[in-house]
């Protein structure tokens, strides 16, 4: 079984190869390690291997790891990303402990994150989650509703709107994966003309990250291929 460090090295090489193959600038795609269900020790191993960005879905689990690793890793040594559904009663802890939030789908949540972001911290980086496959089981707003929410979030001083995020329905066909991603890419290009900080496309996971890179992803969220299958 490959080690976490070996997996990070291999994934990095595969991402760089995909950038080259699809004409993307070198190092234009960031690897976000999805560390939900992984303990602090395994996250520390990934950090020691050079990984700096980690994504968490479950707030209480994440807070325990953030606290434990604060004593083991230098200040600001990890960039914590919240990538799970957000309930109103969770926004204060998210605003206080994370650098990024990828799963904003309602103005109410954005306003709470803005109001609860501590004054001593830089603006919270935010992505708006879009439900590309219109699945009832998934979070995210409709593609057509995303521009209005983006315009509203861009006015909140405690937040920095960075881009769009999506989790499409599973599909094994690479060309179909690309077709599903494409409307989000086109919307990102459209919005970036008037929203200068909009530079992030958070699309692509273990099963479809090459298609996402081909379409313009700037951040791929990888868990299984990095840490191994979850128990």
MOLINCOR-V301829 format. One record per residue. N is the residue number from 0. RES is the residue in three letters. OMEGA is omega in radians with two decimals (999 if undefined). Layout:
n->N res->RES omega->OMEGA
n->N res->RES omega->OMEGA
This chain:
n->0 res->UNK omega->-3.13
n->1 res->UNK omega->3.10
n->2 res->UNK omega->3.09
n->3 res->UNK omega->3.13
n->4 res->UNK omega->3.12
n->5 res->UNK omega->3.12
n->6 res->UNK omega->3.12
n->7 res->UNK omega->3.12
n->8 res->UNK omega->-3.12
n->9 res->UNK omega->3.13
n->10 res->UNK omega->3.11
n->11 res->UNK omega->3.13
n->12 res->UNK omega->-3.14
n->13 res->UNK omega->3.10
n->14 res->UNK omega->3.12
n->15 res->UNK omega->3.11
n->16 res->UNK omega->3.13
n->17 res->UNK omega->3.07
n->18 res->UNK omega->-3.12
n->19 res->UNK omega->-3.07
n->20 res->UNK omega->-3.06
n->21 res->UNK omega->3.04
n->22 res->UNK omega->3.11
n->23 res->UNK omega->3.08
n->24 res->UNK omega->3.11
n->25 res->UNK omega->3.09
n->26 res->UNK omega->3.08
n->27 res->UNK omega->-3.13
n->28 res->UNK omega->3.12
n->29 res->UNK omega->3.04
n->30 res->UNK omega->3.04
n->31 res->UNK omega->-3.14
n->32 res->UNK omega->3.11
n->33 res->UNK omega->-2.95
n->34 res->UNK omega->3.08
n->35 res->UNK omega->-3.10
n->36 res->UNK omega->3.08
n->37 res->UNK omega->-3.11
n->38 res->UNK omega->-3.07
n->39 res->UNK omega->-3.14
n->40 res->UNK omega->3.13
n->41 res->UNK omega->3.05
n->42 res->UNK omega->3.10
n->43 res->UNK omega->3.08
n->44 res->UNK omega->3.13
n->45 res->UNK omega->3.11
n->46 res->UNK omega->3.13
n->47 res->UNK omega->3.12
n->48 res->UNK omega->3.05
n->49 res->UNK omega->3.13
n->50 res->UNK omega->-3.08
n->51 res->UNK omega->-3.09
n->52 res->UNK omega->-3.08
n->53 res->UNK omega->-3.11
n->54 res->UNK omega->-3.12
n->55 res->UNK omega->-3.14
n->56 res->UNK omega->-2.99
n->57 res->UNK omega->-2.95
n->58 res->UNK omega->-3.07
n->59 res->UNK omega->3.07
n->60 res->UNK omega->-3.11
n->61 res->UNK omega->-3.10
n->62 res->UNK omega->3.09
n->63 res->UNK omega->-3.14
n->64 res->UNK omega->3.11
n->65 res->UNK omega->3.14
n->66 res->UNK omega->-3.11
n->67 res->UNK omega->-3.06
n->68 res->UNK omega->3.10
n->69 res->UNK omega->-3.14
n->70 res->UNK omega->-3.04
n->71 res->UNK omega->-3.05
n->72 res->UNK omega->-3.09
n->73 res->UNK omega->3.12
n->74 res->UNK omega->3.13
n->75 res->UNK omega->3.13
n->76 res->UNK omega->3.08
n->77 res->UNK omega->3.01
n->78 res->UNK omega->-3.09
n->79 res->UNK omega->3.13
n->80 res->UNK omega->3.03
n->81 res->UNK omega->-3.01
n->82 res->UNK omega->-3.12
n->83 res->UNK omega->3.08
n->84 res->UNK omega->-3.05
n->85 res->UNK omega->3.01
n->86 res->UNK omega->-3.07
n->87 res->UNK omega->-3.10
n->88 res->UNK omega->3.14
n->89 res->UNK omega->-2.96
n->90 res->UNK omega->-3.10
n->91 res->UNK omega->-3.14
n->92 res->UNK omega->3.10
n->93 res->UNK omega->-3.14
n->94 res->UNK omega->-3.06
n->95 res->UNK omega->-2.94
n->96 res->UNK omega->-3.07
n->97 res->UNK omega->3.07
n->98 res->UNK omega->-3.07
n->99 res->UNK omega->2.94
n->100 res->UNK omega->-3.07
n->101 res->UNK omega->-2.86
n->102 res->UNK omega->3.11
n->103 res->UNK omega->-3.12
n->104 res->UNK omega->-3.12
n->105 res->UNK omega->3.11
n->106 res->UNK omega->3.14
n->107 res->UNK omega->3.14
n->108 res->UNK omega->3.13
n->109 res->UNK omega->3.14
n->110 res->UNK omega->3.12
n->111 res->UNK omega->3.10
n->112 res->UNK omega->3.11
n->113 res->UNK omega->-3.07
n->114 res->UNK omega->-3.04
n->115 res->UNK omega->3.07
n->116 res->UNK omega->-3.11
n->117 res->UNK omega->-3.09
n->118 res->UNK omega->-3.08
n->119 res->UNK omega->-3.12
n->120 res->UNK omega->3.06
n->121 res->UNK omega->3.11
n->122 res->UNK omega->3.14
n->123 res->UNK omega->3.11
n->124 res->UNK omega->-3.00
n->125 res->UNK omega->2.94
n->126 res->UNK omega->3.07
n->127 res->UNK omega->-3.12
n->128 res->UNK omega->3.13
n->129 res->UNK omega->3.11
n->130 res->UNK omega->-3.05
n->131 res->UNK omega->-3.07
n->132 res->UNK omega->3.13
n->133 res->UNK omega->3.12
n->134 res->UNK omega->3.13
n->135 res->UNK omega->-3.07
n->136 res->UNK omega->-3.07
n->137 res->UNK omega->3.06
n->138 res->UNK omega->3.10
n->139 res->UNK omega->3.13
n->140 res->UNK omega->-3.14
n->141 res->UNK omega->-3.12
n->142 res->UNK omega->-3.09
n->143 res->UNK omega->-3.11
n->144 res->UNK omega->-3.05
n->145 res->UNK omega->-3.10
n->146 res->UNK omega->-3.12
n->147 res->UNK omega->3.13
n->148 res->UNK omega->3.12
n->149 res->UNK omega->3.13
n->150 res->UNK omega->3.14
n->151 res->UNK omega->-3.14
n->152 res->UNK omega->-3.10
n->153 res->UNK omega->-3.13
n->154 res->UNK omega->-3.07
n->155 res->UNK omega->-3.00
n->156 res->UNK omega->-3.13
n->157 res->UNK omega->-3.14
n->158 res->UNK omega->2.98
n->159 res->UNK omega->3.14
n->160 res->UNK omega->-3.06
n->161 res->UNK omega->-3.12
n->162 res->UNK omega->-3.06
n->163 res->UNK omega->3.11
n->164 res->UNK omega->3.06
n->165 res->UNK omega->3.05
n->166 res->UNK omega->-3.10
n->167 res->UNK omega->3.05
n->168 res->UNK omega->3.14
n->169 res->UNK omega->-3.13
n->170 res->UNK omega->-3.09
n->171 res->UNK omega->-3.08
n->172 res->UNK omega->-3.04
n->173 res->UNK omega->-3.13
n->174 res->UNK omega->3.09
n->175 res->UNK omega->3.06
n->176 res->UNK omega->-3.13
n->177 res->UNK omega->3.14
n->178 res->UNK omega->3.14
n->179 res->UNK omega->-3.13
n->180 res->UNK omega->-2.90
n->181 res->UNK omega->3.13
n->182 res->UNK omega->3.12
n->183 res->UNK omega->3.11
n->184 res->UNK omega->3.14
n->185 res->UNK omega->3.10
n->186 res->UNK omega->3.10
n->187 res->UNK omega->-3.14
n->188 res->UNK omega->-3.14
n->189 res->UNK omega->-3.08
n->190 res->UNK omega->-3.07
n->191 res->UNK omega->3.11
n->192 res->UNK omega->-3.11
n->193 res->UNK omega->-3.13
n->194 res->UNK omega->-2.93
n->195 res->UNK omega->-3.11
n->196 res->UNK omega->-3.06
n->197 res->UNK omega->-3.05
n->198 res->UNK omega->-3.00
n->199 res->UNK omega->2.97
n->200 res->UNK omega->-3.11
n->201 res->UNK omega->3.12
n->202 res->UNK omega->3.13
n->203 res->UNK omega->3.08
n->204 res->UNK omega->-3.00
n->205 res->UNK omega->-3.03
n->206 res->UNK omega->-3.04
n->207 res->UNK omega->-3.01
n->208 res->UNK omega->3.12
n->209 res->UNK omega->3.07
n->210 res->UNK omega->3.12
n->211 res->UNK omega->3.10
n->212 res->UNK omega->3.10
n->213 res->UNK omega->-3.08
n->214 res->UNK omega->3.07
n->215 res->UNK omega->3.11
n->216 res->UNK omega->3.02
n->217 res->UNK omega->-3.13
n->218 res->UNK omega->3.12
n->219 res->UNK omega->-3.05
n->220 res->UNK omega->-3.00
n->221 res->UNK omega->3.09
n->222 res->UNK omega->-3.03
n->223 res->UNK omega->-3.08
n->224 res->UNK omega->3.14
n->225 res->UNK omega->-3.07
n->226 res->UNK omega->-3.03
n->227 res->UNK omega->-3.12
n->228 res->UNK omega->3.12
n->229 res->UNK omega->3.11
n->230 res->UNK omega->999
